[in-house]
Amino acid sequence: MNERSMGRRDNTSLPTRVTCPHCWLRFAPEEIKWIAAHSDLVGDPLLGSDAPQRFLPSRFNVEGLAIDVKGVACHLLACPRCHLTVPRAVLEMEPLFVSVLGAPYSGKSYFLASMTWRLRRTLTKHFCITFADADPQANLILNGYEEKLFLNAQPDQIVALEKTQLEGYLYETVRFGDRSVSYPRPFVFSLRPRETHPSFHRARQISRAICLYDNAGEHFLPGDYYSPNRPGTDHLAVSRALLFLFDPTQHQRFRQACAGKTNDPQFLKALWSHRQDQVLLEAGRRIRAHTGLGEHDKMNRPLIVVMTKYDAWSALMNNMELRTATAIRETQAGIAGLDQLNIQRVSDHIRAILTDCAPEIVAAAEALSSDVTYLPVSALGHRPQVDEASGGLGVRPSQIRPMWAEIPLLCAIQRSVPELIPVARNVGEPQTAS
C-alpha cells in the first residue's frame, strides 16, 4: 500500500509505525483496515452485526480512497486488531497521548470543556497554531459540553454537566471470541503550526494528533474497576504527560483552612469526599506495572497537578488574579511564549500550600515523576449555585470566566514539543525553543 492508496494528495510521508488510540497497538500503515461504506456491508466479527465491515482493500479510486466490494468509495480507517475507528490525523501525525485523571467529582468534565474552549482561541491568537477537532464524532460529548457552557442560547439559566460514567459513550466494546473488552474513546485534536509560526517549515515533523483520555474517577480507585477486560486506563503507559486534578473542596484540611474565607457551597457543606492521593498512587502502580519502572524509580514524563476550583479557595493565595497574561508573554520570535519563570513561581506557591494542607499529594506526585508542576485552575471562574429545580449544583453560562484552564495542557505540549510552544525568556536570553 503506497501513499496514494492511503488517500494522500501531497508528498507527505506516512510514519513508519502507527499507534491505535484505543488498544495502543503499534502497526505499519499498510496494515490499516478500511471501513466499508455500502449499507449492505455490515456485520463485523469484533464489533457486532450492526457495525460496518472492516477490510484490507485491493482497489482504490483516483483520489486514493479504498473501494469496498460493492463499489463504494470509503473514507474511514480502522485498527487491524480492535477494528475501532482510527482518525486520519493519528495516521499522518505523531500522536501526543495525554491522560487526565482525578477522583470522582473533581471537576474533570468542566475542566476539559473549559480547557479545549480556551485552547481554540489561545493557540491561534498567541502561538500561531491551529487547534481543531481531528475526529468530530469522537469529540461529540466534549463539543456538547463546550456548547452547553459557552454557546448556550439561554445563558442565564443554570446548567450542569453530567458526571463521567464508568461505562457509556467514552468506552467501546470489542468481542474477541467469548471475551468482551471495553476500550476508551479518546478526544482527538490536530495541532498544526500556521504559516506565521517560526517553525512552519517543519510542520510535518512537529504537528501532533493530541489524544486526551478522560476516565471516571472510580477507574482510578483501588478495587475491582480495573481488569484485562477493562483496560480503560492503560493509556497511562503511553501518555507523554499526566494531568492530575486535585479538588481542595473534598479535602478536610483545605476545608478548615478556607473556613470563613469563602461562600462556595462546595466548602460550606461536605457534598462528597475521597482519598485523592489514592488515585495518584493507583495510577503510579499501574504505570510501573505496564512500563517496568522500578518502585524506587521516577518517570521522566511531566506530571501536572491541577488544583481545581481556584475561585473557591483563592483566599489561600491572597486572591491573586489568574490572568492569561501572567502565564503567556509576547516574544520577539513572532509568537508568544510561556512565561516559565512566573509559572514556576506560582507552582512553588501551590506546592507550599499543598505541603501544609495535603502533604500526601506532594509525596505521591514527587515519588512518581521527576518533573512535577503544580498549577491552580478555575474552569468556571465563578462559584456554582444550587439549582432549585434539581437540588444539585450548576452554573449560569453568562457568569463563566475560566482562569488558567488552558495553561496545564500548554505546559504539557511545551515539554513534549518545544518547537511548537517556546519559552518566553528574560531580556538578554536567547529566544530559542527549549
C-alpha positions in Angstrom: 0.0 0.0 0.0 1.5 3.3 -1.0 0.7 6.9 -0.1 -1.7 7.3 -3.0 -3.7 4.3 -1.7 -3.9 5.9 1.7 -5.8 8.9 0.3 -2.7 11.2 0.2 -2.9 14.1 -2.2 0.6 15.5 -1.4 4.1 14.4 -0.8 3.7 14.0 3.0 5.4 10.8 4.1 3.5 8.5 6.4 5.1 7.4 9.7 6.7 4.0 9.7 4.6 2.9 12.6 1.1 4.0 13.7 -0.4 3.7 17.3 -4.0 2.8 17.7 -5.6 5.4 20.2 -7.9 2.7 21.6 -5.9 -0.5 22.1 -2.4 1.1 21.6 -1.3 -1.5 19.1 1.7 -0.3 17.0 1.4 -1.3 13.4 2.7 -0.4 9.9 0.5 2.0 7.9 -0.1 -0.7 5.2 -1.8 -2.9 7.8 -4.6 -0.4 8.4 -8.1 -1.6 7.6 -10.8 0.4 5.9 -14.5 0.6 6.9 -17.0 -0.4 4.3 -19.3 2.4 3.2 -22.1 0.5 1.4 -25.1 0.0 3.7 -25.3 -3.7 2.8 -21.8 -4.4 4.1 -22.5 -4.8 7.8 -21.5 -7.5 10.3 -18.1 -7.3 11.9 -16.8 -10.3 13.9 -15.4 -8.0 16.7 -18.0 -5.1 16.8 -21.3 -6.9 16.1 -23.9 -7.4 13.4 -24.8 -3.7 13.0 -21.2 -2.5 12.6 -19.8 -1.9 9.0 -17.4 -4.5 7.9 -13.6 -3.8 8.1 -11.4 -5.0 5.2 -8.0 -4.8 3.6 -8.6 -3.1 0.2 -7.4 -4.2 -3.2 -8.9 -1.4 -5.2 -8.6 2.4 -4.9 -10.1 5.3 -6.8 -8.1 8.1 -8.4 -8.2 10.0 -5.1 -6.6 7.1 -3.2 -9.8 6.0 -1.4 -10.4 2.3 -0.9 -13.3 0.8 -2.9 -15.4 -1.8 -1.0 -16.8 -4.9 -2.7 -20.0 -3.1 -3.6 -18.0 -0.4 -5.5 -18.5 2.4 -3.0 -15.5 4.7 -2.0 -14.7 4.5 1.7 -13.4 7.3 3.9 -12.9 5.8 7.4 -10.0 3.7 8.7 -9.8 1.1 11.5 -7.2 -0.6 13.7 -6.2 -4.0 12.4 -6.5 -5.5 15.9 -9.5 -3.9 17.7 -11.3 -2.7 14.5 -12.2 0.6 16.1 -12.0 3.8 14.1 -8.6 5.4 13.7 -8.7 9.1 12.9 -6.7 10.0 9.9 -4.8 12.6 11.9 -3.3 9.7 14.0 -2.1 8.2 10.8 -0.5 11.4 9.4 0.9 13.0 12.6 2.7 11.7 15.6 0.2 11.2 18.4 0.6 13.0 21.7 -1.2 11.0 24.4 -2.3 12.9 27.5 -4.1 11.3 30.5 -6.5 13.3 32.6 -7.2 11.7 36.0 -8.8 12.6 39.3 -11.1 11.5 42.0 -14.9 11.4 41.4 -16.4 14.9 41.3 -13.1 16.6 41.0 -14.4 18.6 38.1 -12.8 16.8 35.1 -15.7 17.4 32.7 -15.8 21.2 33.4 -12.1 21.4 33.2 -11.8 19.6 29.9 -14.6 21.7 28.4 -13.0 25.0 29.5 -9.5 23.8 28.6 -10.4 22.9 25.0 -12.6 26.0 24.6 -9.8 28.3 25.7 -7.2 26.4 23.6 -9.1 27.0 20.4 -8.5 30.7 20.8 -5.3 30.9 22.8 -3.2 28.6 20.4 -4.3 30.6 17.4 -4.1 34.1 18.9 -0.8 33.7 20.8 1.1 30.8 19.3 0.1 30.7 15.6 -1.1 27.1 16.0 -4.3 25.6 14.7 -6.1 23.5 17.2 -9.1 21.6 15.7 -11.2 18.5 16.1 -9.4 15.7 14.3 -12.4 13.4 14.9 -15.7 15.3 15.5 -17.5 12.1 16.2 -15.1 11.1 18.9 -15.3 14.6 20.4 -19.1 14.7 20.3 -19.5 14.7 24.1 -16.8 17.3 24.7 -18.2 19.6 22.0 -21.6 19.2 23.7 -20.0 20.4 26.9 -18.5 23.4 25.2 -21.8 24.3 23.6 -23.7 24.0 26.9 -21.2 26.2 28.8 -20.0 28.7 26.3 -22.6 28.8 23.4 -25.8 28.4 25.3 -28.8 30.1 23.9 -30.1 30.6 27.4 -27.0 31.9 29.2 -28.8 33.0 32.4 -30.3 29.6 33.1 -28.4 27.2 35.5 -26.9 24.3 33.7 -24.8 21.3 34.9 -22.6 18.7 33.1 -23.1 15.1 33.7 -20.6 13.2 35.7 -18.2 11.0 33.7 -19.7 7.5 33.7 -17.9 4.1 34.3 -19.4 2.9 31.0 -21.1 4.5 28.1 -20.1 6.7 25.2 -16.5 7.2 26.3 -15.9 3.4 26.0 -16.3 1.0 23.1 -16.8 -2.8 23.5 -14.9 -5.3 21.3 -15.5 -9.0 21.4 -12.6 -11.3 20.9 -14.4 -14.7 20.8 -16.1 -15.2 24.2 -14.1 -12.3 25.7 -15.5 -8.7 25.7 -13.0 -5.9 26.1 -14.0 -2.3 26.8 -11.6 0.3 25.3 -11.6 4.0 25.9 -12.7 6.5 23.3 -10.3 9.4 23.4 -10.9 13.0 22.4 -8.7 13.7 19.4 -7.4 17.1 18.2 -5.0 18.1 15.5 -2.2 20.6 16.4 -0.6 22.2 13.4 1.7 25.3 13.1 0.3 28.1 10.9 2.3 29.7 8.1 3.2 32.6 10.5 4.8 30.2 13.0 8.6 30.3 13.1 8.9 26.5 12.7 6.3 26.2 9.9 9.0 24.8 7.6 9.0 21.8 9.9 5.2 21.5 10.2 5.2 17.8 9.1 7.6 16.9 11.8 6.2 18.9 14.7 2.4 18.7 14.1 0.7 16.4 16.6 -2.6 14.5 17.0 -3.5 15.1 20.6 -5.4 12.2 22.2 -7.0 13.2 25.6 -8.2 10.4 27.8 -10.9 11.1 30.4 -11.9 8.3 32.8 -14.5 8.2 35.5 -12.7 8.8 38.8 -13.8 5.4 40.1 -11.5 3.8 37.4 -8.5 5.0 39.4 -9.7 4.0 42.9 -8.1 0.8 44.2 -10.5 -2.1 43.8 -12.3 -4.1 41.1 -12.7 -1.4 38.5 -9.6 -2.5 36.5 -9.2 -5.8 34.8 -7.7 -7.1 31.5 -11.2 -6.9 30.1 -11.5 -3.2 31.1 -8.1 -1.7 30.1 -9.6 1.7 30.2 -6.7 3.3 32.0 -3.8 1.5 30.0 -3.3 4.8 28.3 -1.2 5.8 31.3 1.6 3.6 30.0 1.8 5.5 26.7 0.9 9.1 27.8 3.5 11.7 27.3 2.0 13.8 30.1 -0.3 13.3 33.1 -2.8 15.9 34.3 -3.9 15.0 37.9 -6.8 17.0 39.1 -6.9 17.7 42.9 -10.1 19.1 44.3 -9.5 21.1 47.5 -13.2 21.2 48.3 -13.0 17.4 49.0 -10.1 17.7 51.4 -10.8 18.2 55.1 -7.7 20.3 55.9 -8.4 22.6 53.0 -12.0 22.9 54.2 -10.6 24.0 57.6 -8.1 26.4 56.1 -10.9 28.1 54.0 -13.5 28.3 56.8 -14.9 31.8 56.9 -13.0 32.8 53.7 -15.4 31.5 51.1 -19.1 31.3 50.4 -18.8 28.5 47.9 -21.4 25.8 48.6 -18.8 23.1 48.0 -17.0 24.3 51.0 -20.0 25.2 53.1 -21.3 21.7 53.0 -19.4 18.4 52.6 -21.1 17.1 49.4 -18.6 14.3 48.8 -15.1 13.3 49.8 -12.4 10.8 48.5 -8.8 10.0 49.4 -7.4 11.7 46.4 -3.8 10.6 47.0 -5.0 7.1 46.4 -6.0 8.0 42.8 -2.4 9.2 42.2 -0.9 6.2 44.0 -3.0 3.8 42.0 -2.1 5.5 38.7 1.5 5.2 39.7 1.1 1.5 40.4 -0.4 0.8 37.0 2.3 2.9 35.2 5.0 0.9 37.0 3.3 -2.4 36.2 2.9 -1.6 32.4 6.3 0.1 31.9 8.6 -1.9 34.1 9.5 1.2 36.1 11.1 0.2 39.4 9.5 1.0 42.7 12.3 3.5 43.5 12.5 5.0 40.1 10.6 8.0 38.7 9.1 8.6 35.3 10.6 11.5 33.4 7.3 12.5 31.8 5.7 15.7 33.1 3.1 15.3 35.8 1.0 18.4 36.3 -1.0 18.6 39.5 -4.0 20.8 38.7 -5.7 22.3 41.7 -9.2 22.8 40.5 -12.0 25.3 41.6 -9.5 28.1 42.3 -12.3 30.7 42.7 -13.4 28.8 45.8 -10.1 28.7 47.6 -8.2 31.7 46.2 -8.1 33.3 49.6 -5.2 30.9 50.4 -3.2 32.7 47.6 -4.3 36.2 48.7 -6.9 36.2 46.0 -4.2 36.5 43.3 -5.8 37.1 39.9 -5.0 34.3 37.4 -4.8 36.3 34.2 -3.6 34.6 31.0 -1.0 37.4 30.6 0.8 36.2 33.8 1.5 32.8 32.1 1.8 33.8 28.4 4.2 36.6 27.3 4.9 38.1 23.9 8.4 37.4 22.5 10.5 38.7 19.6 10.1 35.5 17.7 6.8 36.3 16.2 4.8 34.2 18.6 4.2 34.3 22.3 6.0 32.0 24.8 5.1 30.5 28.1 6.4 32.6 31.0 8.2 29.7 32.6 9.6 31.8 35.5 6.2 33.1 36.5 4.6 29.7 36.1 7.3 28.2 38.3 6.7 30.9 41.0 3.0 30.0 41.0 3.9 26.3 41.1 6.2 26.8 44.1 3.4 28.7 45.9 0.9 26.0 45.2 3.4 23.3 46.3 3.9 25.2 49.6 0.1 25.3 50.2 -0.2 21.6 49.4 2.7 20.7 51.7 0.9 22.4 54.5 -2.6 21.2 53.9 -2.2 18.0 51.8 1.4 16.7 52.1 0.3 13.3 50.9 -0.4 14.7 47.4 3.1 16.2 47.1 4.6 13.0 48.3 2.7 10.8 45.9 3.3 13.2 42.9 7.1 13.5 43.5 7.5 9.8 44.1 6.0 9.2 40.7 7.6 11.9 38.5 10.9 13.8 38.4 9.1 16.6 36.5 6.1 17.9 38.7 4.4 21.2 38.2 1.6 22.5 40.5 -1.0 24.8 38.9 -4.2 26.5 40.1 -7.2 26.4 37.7 -10.8 27.6 37.7 -12.8 26.0 34.9 -15.7 28.4 35.7 -14.2 31.4 37.4 -17.4 31.6 39.5 -18.9 29.6 42.3 -21.7 27.2 41.4 -25.2 27.7 42.5 -27.9 25.4 43.8 -30.5 24.7 41.1 -33.9 24.9 42.9 -35.4 22.6 40.3 -33.0 19.7 40.8 -31.4 20.5 44.1 -28.0 20.0 42.5 -25.2 22.4 41.7 -24.9 24.2 38.4 -23.7 27.4 36.9 -25.1 30.2 34.7 -23.1 30.3 31.4 -23.2 34.1 31.3 -21.1 34.1 34.5 -18.4 31.7 33.3 -14.9 33.2 33.2 -12.2 30.4 33.1 -8.9 31.1 34.8 -5.7 29.4 33.6 -7.8 26.5 32.2 -5.6 26.1 29.2 -2.2 26.5 30.9 -1.8 22.9 32.1 -2.0 21.4 28.6 0.1 24.2 27.2 2.8 23.3 29.7 2.5 19.6 28.7 2.7 20.4 25.0 5.7 22.7 25.6 7.6 19.9 27.4 6.8 17.4 24.7 7.2 19.5 21.5 9.2 22.6 22.4 9.4 23.7 18.8 5.6 24.3 18.8 5.4 26.4 22.0 8.6 28.3 23.1 9.5 29.6 26.5 9.4 33.4 26.9 12.9 34.2 28.2 14.1 37.3 30.1 15.7 40.2 28.3 19.2 39.2 27.1 18.5 35.5 26.9 18.3 33.8 23.5 14.7 33.2 22.2 15.0 29.6 21.5 12.5 26.8 21.9 13.6 24.6 24.8 
